Amino acid sequence: MLTAIQRTLRRPVLVFSRGAHTQYVQVDENNGAREITLSHEKTKNSLSLEMMEHLTEAINKNKDDTSLRAIILSAKGNVFSAGHNLKELVNGFATAAGCQLVATCDIIVCSETSKFSTPGANFGVFCSTPGIAVGRSIPKSRAMYMLLTGEPLSAQEAYESGLVTKVVRADQLDEEVNQIIDKIRHKSRSVIALGKQFYYKQIDLSLLEAYKLGEEIMVQNINANDGQEGIRSFVEKRKAKWSHT
């Protein structure tokens, strides 16, 4: 399982080892990180059916490749994503909104000028599906403020609410994201995957059930190859050599 990192400002063009581009997304890979850039500026990167198909394909491509450690979502233009494609909404189909995409990521790093909103009510279409992800990420009163008024949260308000992980200056965004990716890259992929799966599964369990599952996962983790390697490296005071199994 991968770690999804979202940032709200497109970084300058760099040289990557692998890349694939369409009119909807640009995909670049380098040193274990895949950056998926929403690139349909004409529609402010609205999440149309075609956009979602391209985005889903880019996320799932070779997802079991052990060299892939993190996926970064970014965007071209001054809008990360305008959310629903209103033309498709009129035809009776609602896709996920931009803020929902942000709230679904594991780690979110944004610049000081970033804003986050669920403005559907302004156009007569309540942000029901975005409200699910947003409501599970921030306190109820703040979520209801966003959903009922359509007003945006500033970067600082989003941080204080728990919607984003870190707020940095725009010129520090690349450095911060790269530091996070580097820390994840040096961990065991199998351990990170196991821990991430456990974290999301235990959320819906009772406290007792969560602890019971946690005990099972801990035993499984310790008995795994990388669990044993981690213990040995600690005792022997050396750097661990992960097999990612």
C-alpha positions in Angstrom: 0.0 0.0 0.0 1.3 3.4 -0.9 1.3 6.7 0.9 -0.6 9.5 -0.9 0.7 13.0 -0.5 -1.2 16.0 -1.8 0.2 19.5 -2.4 -1.6 22.5 -3.8 1.1 24.2 -5.8 2.7 22.8 -8.9 6.5 22.6 -8.6 8.9 23.7 -11.3 9.7 21.3 -14.1 12.4 18.8 -13.2 14.0 15.9 -15.1 12.3 12.6 -14.2 13.2 9.1 -15.1 9.8 8.1 -16.4 6.8 10.0 -17.6 3.4 9.8 -19.3 1.1 12.6 -20.2 -2.5 13.1 -21.4 -4.6 16.2 -21.6 -6.0 15.5 -18.2 -3.0 14.3 -16.1 0.8 14.3 -16.3 2.6 11.4 -14.6 6.3 11.6 -13.7 8.3 9.1 -11.7 11.6 9.5 -10.0 13.4 7.6 -7.2 10.3 5.8 -5.8 7.9 8.8 -6.0 5.1 9.2 -8.6 3.8 12.7 -9.2 0.4 12.9 -10.8 -0.4 16.5 -11.9 -4.0 17.5 -12.8 -3.4 19.4 -16.1 -6.8 20.3 -17.6 -6.6 24.0 -16.8 -9.5 24.8 -19.2 -12.0 23.3 -16.7 -9.9 24.2 -13.6 -9.1 20.6 -13.3 -12.7 19.7 -12.6 -13.3 16.0 -11.7 -15.2 14.9 -14.8 -15.7 11.2 -15.7 -12.7 11.4 -18.1 -10.5 13.1 -15.5 -11.4 10.5 -12.9 -10.7 7.7 -15.3 -7.3 9.1 -16.1 -6.6 9.8 -12.4 -7.6 6.4 -11.3 -5.5 4.7 -14.0 -2.5 6.8 -13.0 -2.8 6.0 -9.3 -3.3 2.2 -9.8 -0.6 1.7 -12.5 2.0 -0.8 -11.3 0.9 -0.1 -7.7 2.4 -3.4 -6.5 5.9 -2.4 -7.7 8.0 -2.4 -4.6 10.1 0.5 -5.9 7.0 2.8 -5.8 6.9 4.3 -2.3 4.7 7.4 -2.6 2.2 9.1 -4.9 2.1 12.9 -5.0 -1.0 14.8 -6.3 -0.5 18.3 -7.6 -2.1 20.5 -10.2 -1.4 23.0 -13.0 -2.9 26.5 -12.7 -4.1 28.4 -9.7 -6.9 26.0 -8.8 -6.0 22.5 -7.6 -9.5 21.3 -8.6 -12.8 23.0 -9.1 -14.5 19.8 -7.9 -17.6 18.4 -9.6 -18.0 18.9 -13.3 -21.4 20.8 -13.3 -22.2 19.8 -16.9 -22.1 16.2 -15.8 -24.1 17.0 -12.6 -26.9 18.4 -14.8 -26.9 15.0 -16.6 -27.4 13.3 -13.2 -23.9 12.0 -12.3 -21.8 13.4 -9.5 -18.1 12.7 -9.3 -15.9 13.4 -6.3 -15.0 17.0 -5.5 -11.6 18.5 -5.3 -11.7 19.0 -1.5 -12.8 15.4 -1.1 -9.7 14.4 -3.0 -7.6 16.4 -0.7 -9.3 15.0 2.4 -8.8 11.5 1.2 -5.0 11.8 1.0 -2.8 10.5 3.8 -0.6 13.6 4.1 -1.4 17.1 2.8 1.1 19.9 2.4 0.0 23.2 1.2 1.3 26.8 0.7 0.2 29.7 2.8 -2.1 31.0 0.1 -4.0 27.8 -0.4 -7.8 27.7 0.2 -10.2 24.8 0.7 -13.9 24.9 0.1 -17.1 22.9 -0.6 -19.1 25.6 -2.4 -21.8 23.3 -3.9 -24.7 24.9 -2.0 -23.9 28.2 -3.8 -25.0 26.6 -7.0 -28.0 24.7 -5.6 -26.1 21.3 -5.3 -25.1 20.4 -1.8 -21.6 18.9 -1.5 -22.9 15.5 -0.2 -20.1 13.3 -1.3 -17.3 15.8 -0.5 -18.9 16.2 2.9 -18.3 12.5 3.7 -14.5 12.8 3.4 -14.3 16.3 4.8 -16.5 15.4 7.7 -14.2 12.5 8.6 -11.2 14.7 8.6 -12.2 17.8 10.6 -14.5 18.7 13.5 -18.3 18.8 12.8 -18.8 22.5 13.3 -16.0 23.4 10.9 -17.3 20.9 8.3 -20.8 22.3 8.6 -19.5 25.8 8.2 -17.8 24.8 4.9 -20.8 22.8 3.7 -23.6 25.3 4.6 -21.9 28.6 3.8 -19.7 27.5 0.9 -17.0 29.8 2.3 -13.4 28.6 2.0 -11.0 27.8 4.8 -7.6 29.5 4.6 -4.5 27.4 4.8 -4.0 28.2 8.5 -7.7 27.4 9.3 -7.4 24.1 7.3 -4.2 23.3 9.3 -5.9 24.1 12.7 -8.9 22.0 11.7 -6.7 19.0 10.8 -7.5 19.0 7.1 -3.9 19.6 6.1 -0.7 18.3 7.6 1.6 21.2 7.1 1.5 24.8 5.8 4.7 26.2 4.3 5.9 29.1 2.2 5.3 28.5 -1.5 9.1 28.4 -2.1 9.5 25.7 0.5 6.8 23.4 -0.8 9.0 21.2 -2.9 11.6 20.8 -0.2 9.0 19.9 2.4 7.3 17.3 0.2 10.6 15.8 -0.8 11.7 15.5 2.9 8.5 13.6 3.7 8.9 11.3 0.8 12.5 10.6 1.7 11.5 9.7 5.2 8.9 7.2 3.9 11.3 5.8 1.3 13.7 4.7 4.0 11.1 2.6 5.8 10.1 -0.9 4.9 7.4 -0.9 2.3 5.7 -4.0 3.7 5.7 -2.5 7.3 4.2 0.8 6.0 1.6 -1.1 4.0 0.6 -3.2 7.0 0.4 -0.2 9.3 -1.6 1.9 6.9 -4.1 -0.9 6.3 -4.5 -1.4 10.1 -4.9 2.3 10.8 -7.8 2.7 8.4 -9.5 -0.6 9.4 -9.4 0.1 13.2 -11.1 3.4 12.8 -14.5 1.7 12.3 -14.0 -0.8 15.1 -14.9 -0.5 18.8 -12.1 0.3 21.2 -11.8 -3.3 22.3 -12.0 -4.7 18.8 -9.3 -2.2 17.7 -6.9 -3.2 20.4 -7.5 -6.9 19.6 -6.8 -6.3 15.9 -3.8 -4.2 16.9 -2.3 -7.1 18.9 -2.7 -9.4 15.9 -1.1 -6.9 13.6 1.8 -6.4 16.0 2.5 -10.1 16.2 2.3 -10.4 12.4 4.6 -7.4 12.0 7.2 -8.8 14.5 7.3 -12.2 12.8 7.6 -10.7 9.3 11.1 -10.6 7.6 11.4 -6.9 8.0 10.1 -7.0 11.5 12.9 -9.4 12.5 15.4 -7.4 10.5 14.4 -4.2 12.3 14.9 -5.8 15.7 18.3 -7.3 14.7 19.5 -4.0 13.3 18.5 -2.2 16.6 20.3 -4.7 18.8 23.3 -4.7 16.5 23.3 -0.9 16.2 23.4 -0.8 12.5 21.2 0.4 9.6 18.4 -2.0 8.7 18.5 -3.7 5.3 14.9 -4.0 4.3 13.7 -6.8 2.0 10.2 -5.2 1.9 8.6 -8.6 3.0 
